[in-house]
């Protein structure tokens, strides 16, 4: 019981623990997916606002004029340099999130403004470049065909040495004249990353891992990871998180919830260490362990009580069995209604029944011995009867009473054949001779009113059948069929061998019967049925067919081979 209980609880606990952990993780992801969707919507509003400002610049006729026919020998705008910078400063000042603006025309002339003078020095690397139009972000802008392209980092210069608050990401756009649908050049907005912090809400959830990241999966950084646009986590933790996010380290277990921003194509990611979520599951595991210990203790206690109860009852049963094996059949032990007690009561009942059966068997053997003695006596008494009938026969012959002599002789033959020397089987020939003697006696009584017709195959005359099978049927046909009949009558006895059986028929032309079932209730016919079933088994016996006023036919079927086997075994 202990092993089964611990096994079941362990299995059930493992299933519950695993399922609860998945439910907790699923609920966490479901909740934060909604938060990511809201944050993404806020970012979309912000990025759409920045994009709308870029589009408004393209509709500014003064701004478009500055781009036309600007072909100086320098990398910067020449004649319109001051006017271009003033225009760019106007647009950057109208949006606090935009920190830097760079414009480049198709000739490669550029103009750059920033809210920080230090950024002007950083952009000088473009001045010394052979051609700024060879940059990869220019190709991306051309491929976008006027649509804004967002980068998770600054495409103009490196900001690795800057604090997170001073870093920016870039929006690149090919400027297409809305009137002529011709390309005018390229526009770059550097937008503060700090503007994204307001979209992610509070950062402290009580977990060791930061809550949010924004990843630019379309642009891979030098580390091989997607570009991190924004993160609330430390640099040290960020590397482990990115290893888990990209699948490069399968031993790190983080739970990620991701939602894609439609405007930028960035992934809004919520990340948490699975260990931080295991607090609840640890509590569940602890409860399962406690429950397991309680069940072990309870199982041990119940096992002790149950086994003690069973061994006590089994001990009483064993004592009773030993008592019977010692020959004492008077069981005084009283059993209860438990399972063992029921077995004890059944055993007690069986012993008492066997004791009664032994007593009955002993009485039966005594009666059988008495019957054997009585049979010896009945075998002696017929000699006196035969001698008396023989004396009457000789006296009738002496006095020339031929009819009386013949009647006494027939009666003597009838008794001699009926007794059959105490044997259980008789030949068919002797059975027919007994019928002849019987009908001869009846002929004397009824002045030859009735006759016997025999039609039995010659081949079965020397075969043996049970005594008192055909003769009682003839007597029954005589008394119930012919005697009530007015006028003469006959009884036909037939016998054949068919399919390994002896088939005998006793037919009369007497008064017949309306209800055949009534005949079967008689003692004589019922006795024949029972004797045939006892000796030959089921499937053999008597069949009746009768018509009122016309007569009755009785068919007897007994097996031939079964009889041969019985005869060969003797009459033990």
N, C-alpha and C positions, 0 to 999 in steps of 0.2 A: 504493500500500500504506500509505503514511504517512497519507494523508487518510482512508482507510477505517478504519485502526487507531484514529486519534484520534477519528473519529466514533463508532465502536462503543464505545470506552472511555468517551467523554464521555456517550453515551446510557446505557450500563450504569452508569457512576458516578453519574449523576443519579438513576437509578432506585434504586440501592443507597443513596445518600445520603438520598433522600426516604423510602425504606422504613425505613432504620435509625432515622431521626429519629422516624417514627411509632411504631416498635417501642419505642424508649426512652421516648417520652411515654406510650404505652399501658402499659408495665410500671410506670412511675412512678405512673400513676393507679391501676393495679390494686393496687399495694402500699399506697398511702395511702388507698385506699377501705376497705381492711380496718382501717387505723388509725382512720379516721373512724368506722367502725362500732363499734369498741371504745370510743372516746371518747364516742360517742352513748349507748352502753349505760350508761356510768358516769354521764353527765349524767341519764339517765332514772332511775337509782336515786336520785340526789340530789333531783331534782325530785319524784319520787314520794314521797320521804321528807318533803319540805316540804308536799306536798299532803296526805299522811296526817296531818300535824300539824294542818293546818287542819280536817280532817274530825273529828279528835279533839276540837277545840274545840266543834264543833257538838253533840257528844255529852255535853259537860260541862253538867250541869244548873245548876250555880252560874253558869256563864257565860251560859247562855240566860236565866236569871232576871234578870240585870242589864239585858237588852234590853227586857224587858216593861214597858209603861206608862211609859216614860221620855219624858215630854213637857214639858220645861221651856222657858222662853223663850229660853234661851241656845243656842249652836251646839254646846256640849259637853254631855256627860252631867252632870246636876246632882247629884241625891241619891247616885247610885252612882259618882261620878267616881273617888273614891279606890279603891274596890273594883275598878272596871273596869281602872284602870291597873295595880293589883297583879296582876290575872289575866293581863293582856297581858305584863307583865314576866316572869311565871312561864313563859309559853310561849316568849318570845324567848330567855330564858336557857338553856332546854333545848336550843336549836339554835344553834350558833355561827355558822352561815351566815346566819341571819335577823338583820338589823340593825334594822329598823323594822317596827312593826305598827300598822295603822290599821283601826278598826272603825267602821261607820256603820250606825245603825238606820234603819228606814223613815221615821222622823220627821225625819231629817237630823241627829240628834245624833251626834257623833263623839268618839272617844277615840284618842289617838296616844301611843305610847311609842317610845323609841329608846335604843340603847346609847350614843348620842352626844347630849349636851345641845344642841349646836348645831342639830341637826335639829329640835328643838322649835320654834326660832325660824322655821325654813324652812316649817313646816307652818302657821304663823299666817296665811298667805295664804288658806288654806281657811277660817279663822275669819271673815275679812272677806268671804268670798264670799257671794253671796246664797243660793245653795243648792248644796251639794257634789254633790247627786244629779243635777245637770245636766251633770256631767262625762261625756266620751265613754267613759271606761273603765267607767262604771256601765252604760251602754247595752250595751257589749260583754259585761259580766258577766251581765246579764239575758238576752241572746241565747244565752249558753252554757248557761243553765238549770241552774245549780249546778255546772257543770264548770269546772275551773281554766283561766284564761286567762293566758298568759305574755307579757310585754312585754320587749322588749330594752333598755328604759330605765326610769328611775324615773318613774312616772306622777304622783307627788305634787308634786315640785319639781325644778327644773333642777339638774344637777350639773356644768355645764360648767366651773365654777371649781374643781372638785375634782380631785385626782390620780386616776390610774387605779385605784390600790389602794383608794380610798375610794368609788368609784362602785358603784352597785347596779342591779339590774333588778327588776321588780315582778311578783308573782303576784296576780291579782285573782280573787275568787270571790264569787258571790252566796250568802249564807248561807241555807240552807233547813232548817227544823226537820225533823229526820228522823221525828219523831213525827206532826206535823200536816201535813207536806209544804207548809208555808206559808213564804213568804219572810220572813226576820227582818231582813235588812240586807245589808251588804257588808263584805268582809274584804280587806285589802291587806297583802301581805308584801313588804318590800324586802329582797332577798337580795344579798349581796356578790358582785360580779363576780369578785373574786379567787378565789372558791371554784371557778371554772371552769378556772383555770389548771392545776390538778392533773390535769384530765381529758385535756389535750392532750399530755402527755408533754414530752420535751425540745424546746426551740425551735430549737436550732442544728443545721442540716443542712449547713452550709457554703455555703448559698445567700444571695444578697443580699436576697432577698425573704423576709418572714416566712412561717412555715409554715401557721398556722391562723387562721381567722376563724369566728365564729358570727354568722349574719345572721338577723334577724327580718324576713323578706320580707313578712309580713302587715301590718306597720306601717312606713310610709315616714316617714323623718325630714324635717326642714325642708329639707335639701339635695336632696331628691328621690330619695335612695338608700334601699335597705332599711336598717333600723336595725341598727347594728353592736353586737351584744351583747358580743362579746369579740374581741380581735384581738391578735396578737403583733407586729404591724408598727407602724411609726411613722406619725404623722398624715400626713406629707408623702407617704409611699409609699401610704398607705391611699387617698388621693384618686385616685391613678393606678389603683390596683387596682380601685376601685369604678367608675371610668370604663370600664375594660375589662370588668368583670363585667356592667354594665348595657348594654354595647354602644354607649355614647355616644362612645367614641373608638376607632375601628377600627385606629388606628396603633399602639396599645399591645398587645403580645403577651404574654399571660400564659396559663398552663395551669391550669385549675380542675378540681378533683375535689370532687364534692358528694355529701353524704349527708343525708337529711332525718331529723330527730329526731321520732319519733312522738308523744311526750308534749307537747312545746312547739310543734311545727310549724316549728322553726327549721332552717336549713340549716347543716350542718357543712361547712365549706369549707376545702380545702387549696389553696393558691395558690403558684405558683412562676413566676418569669420564665423564658420559653423560652430566653433567652440563657444562663441558668445550666445548662440541660440540653444546650446545644449543644457542650459541651466534648468529649464523646465523638464526636458527629457531625463536629465540626471535625477530630478526629483521623482519622476515616474519610475525610473530604474530602481531608485532607493526603495520606493513603496513596494515594487514587485519583489525585491530582495527580502524586505521585511515580511511580506505576505508569504513568500516561500518558506522562510524560517518558521512562521506561525503554523503553516500547513504541515511542515515536517514534524513539529512538536505535537500538533493535533493528531496527525496520522500515527505517530509513535504511541500516543496515549490510546487512541481508538484501537490500534492493532493489538496492544497489550490487553485491553479489556475484552475485545472480541475473541482473541485467541484463548484467553483464560476461560471465557464462557464456553467456547467450543471444546477445549480440552476437558473441561469438567463434564460436559454432556457426553463426549466421546468416551471418557473414562467409565461412566456409568453403563454405556452401551457395551463397551468391551467386557466389563464385569459380568453383564448379563449373558453375553455370548459364551464367555468362559464357563459360566454356571451351566448353560445348556450342554456345552461340550463335555462337562463332567457327568452328565446324565440326569441332572435335576431339571425337569421340565415344568415344575411349578414356579413360574416367574412371578415374583411379588413386586418387582421394581415398577414404579409409576413414572411415566415420561410426560414431559410437557408438550406444548404444541409447536415448538421450534422445529427447524429442519431435521436436526439430529433426533429430537424427540419423536417426530413423525416416523423416522426410520426405525427407532426403537419400538414404537407401537406396532408398526408393520411386522417387525421381526417377532415381537411377542405374539401377534395374531397368527403369524405363520407357524410358530412353534406349537401353539395351542391347536391349530388346525391339523398339523402333522400328527400331533398326539392323538387327536380324535380319529384321524384317518387310520392310524396304526391300530387303535382299538377296534374300529369297524373292520379293518382287514383281518384282524385276529378272529373276530366273530364270524366273518365271511368264510374263513378257512374252516372253522368249526362246523358251520352249516354245510360247507361243501363236503366235509368228511361224513356228516350225517346223511347227506344226499347220496353219497357213494354207497353207504351201508344200505340205504333205502332202495337204491337201484339193484343191489345184489338180492335184496328181498323180493323186489318185483320180478326179477329174473327167475326166481324160484317159484313164485305163485303161479305163473302161466302154465307150468308143468301140470299142476293140479287141475287147471282149467282145461288144458288139452286132453288130459286123461278122462275127465268127466264127459267132455263132448264126444270123445272116441267111444266111451261106454254107451252114450245115448245113440250114437250112430249104429253100433253093432246090435243094440236092442231093437232099433227101427228096422234093421235088415232082417233080424230073426223073425220079427212079426210082419214082415213083408210090407212095411210102411215106407215105400220107396221115396215118396216126396219128402217125408220127414227126414229120412236118412240123407237125402241130397241137400236139404236145407241145413241140417246140422253140420254136414261136411263143408259146405260153403262158409258157414259162420266160423268154423274152426280155421279155415284157410285165411279168412279175413283177419282174425285175431293174430294168427301166426305172422302174417305179412306186416300187420300194423306194428307189432312189437319189434320186429326186425332184429331180434337178438340184442337190443339196446344200442344199435349202431345209429349214427347221425345221417348216413347216406345210404341210398338204395338205388339199384339199377332201374332204368326205365322199364325193363321187361317185368320186374317184380312189382313195380308200381301199377302197371297195366293189369297184371294178374290180380292184384288186390282190388282194382276197380271192377274187374269181372266178377270176383267173388261177392263184392258188395252189391252189385246190381242184381246178382242171382238171388241174394237174400231178399232184396226189395221186390223182385218179380214174384216171389212166393207171397209176399205181403199184399201186393196190389194186382195179383192175378194177371201178370204179363201186360200191364198197361203201358209200361215204359221199357224202352230198349236203349242199349249202349252201342255206339258206333265208334270203332277205333280206326284211325288213319295216321299212323306214326311210321316215320321212315325206318327201314330195317337197320340202317347203319348206326342209329343212336340207341338201339334197344339195350346194348350192353354198357352204355355209358351211365355214370352215376350222377344222381342229383340229390338234393336234400330231401329227407323224408317229410311227409305231410305237406307237400306243395300242391299236387294235382288232386289227390283224393279229397281234401276239404273243399276244393272248388266244385267237385262233382256232387258232394253232399249238399253244398249250398245251392247248386242248380236244381237238385232234386227237391229239396224242401221248400225253396222260395220260388222256383220257377215251374216245376212239373206238378207237384202235389196239389197246388190250388187250381191247376188247369183241368178243364172238363175234357174227358176223352183221352186218347193215347198221346204219348209224347216221346221224345228221344233226346239223348245227350251225345254229342259228337266230341271226341277228344282227338286232336291232331298234334303232331310234333315234327319239327324239321330242324336241320342245322343250317344257320344263316350267319355269315360274316363273323365266325368265331363264337357264336352264341347258340344256345338251344332255345327255340321258340315253341311254346306249347299253347294250344287254344282249347278252351272248354266252352262249347256252344250248346244252347238248349232252345227248344221252341216253346218255352213256357209263357207265363203271363207277362214277362218283361218288367221293367221298372221305369217310373217317371223321374225319380231323383236318384242318380247313381251315387251321389255323395253320401246318402243315407246308408248305402250298403257298406261303404268303407268304414263307417263308425262301428260296425259289428266287431266283436272280439275275434272271431275266427279269421276274417280277412285282414284285420289290422295285425294279428299275430303273424300271418304269412308275410305281410309287407315288412314288418320289423325284422323277422328272421332272415329274409332275403337281403335286406340292407346290411344287417349285421355280418353275414357271411360273405356276401359278394361286393358290398360297397354301394355307394350312391350311383344312380343311373340305371339301376335294374329294379324289377318289381312287377306290379300288376297294372294292366290297362283294361278299362271297361267300356263296353258299347252295348246299349240296350234300347229297345223300342217297345213301348207299351203295347201289350197284346200280341207281340211277335216273337219275343225271346231276348236272350242276353248272350253276349260273347265276352269271355274273359281271356286276356292274353298274358302269358307269363314269359319273361325274358330273363335268362341267367347266362353268365359267361361260361364258355367251354374251357378255356385255358386256365382261368382262375380256379375252376373246379378241379381240373387235373392236378394243379399245383397243390391244392388242399389235400387231395386224395393221396398224392405222393408223400406229403408230409406226415401222414398218419392222423390219428385221432388222439393226440397227446392231451 
